[in-house]
């Protein structure tokens, strides 16, 4: 015979599955995207302000790629943030500086700032990964809107 208390008792297997799911969700990467309708509206600035708040809260934040476009106020927000070195890529005889995905993954920060995703990357596996944003760690991403006419 079951009592009213037995009927209200939660299934321990269901509780364990829920706890495991919550634990898994805590370790998944997240993508935060800053959108804007035009250059100069403050996407990079907002991204850097959010990053500084995270750093102040004790989060390991690094700048993977940040383009300040010479804006003094934006450059000032980079002060105190670790900037990951870019890797040299030879593309048709031209030396390009690109985001070093392997270096970023080896560094294992909690948050990586990735700016200017809309720029044309040199061909390669890293370009494909960046285009798909399949990096499995926390990222603050900045996607600049591009016009196609």
Steps between C-alpha positions, in 0.01 A plus 500: 500500500642840405462803716444858392865574584624224268292643215653845548855371526707591196671235294866490612615400150325804350661726761844354426450546124396863555806567718729350236338710227545819705866414564558441128330829412732689739805386302370574152636793309283804444502758226410861565466705184500880480308623196488849354358648185805700394873546565576716802180436696685344794503122451868456591467753781203311649684169464805638683288653777330164556840327499639740760200428724569127467870551577414710806283211616803269483431336163803411284444728196737536204482697177535266202439765234388855567503775237488845658521688167720754675224615738676616817202424726480143367877447532480613863254220575762245390734613779542223757369225271733228375529515121570168330766511229375452145655245269666584171328357194646519151226559245601541137832653596352736757566459871175525695445509876208273590335375815700209644227252585745229607677743732171621644379147567835408659475806727151387618357830626141520620423779250661594170418828328466455124438819302460556126361157413369643175846557353628265233721232656783328320387155381555212739344295775507788749305718258232234472480462876475874558236532233292236675586621851530144624759580764398312814601753763341823616528776245396857479462545128453811298332463166508806282208532267608499139294636214454299188383718210 
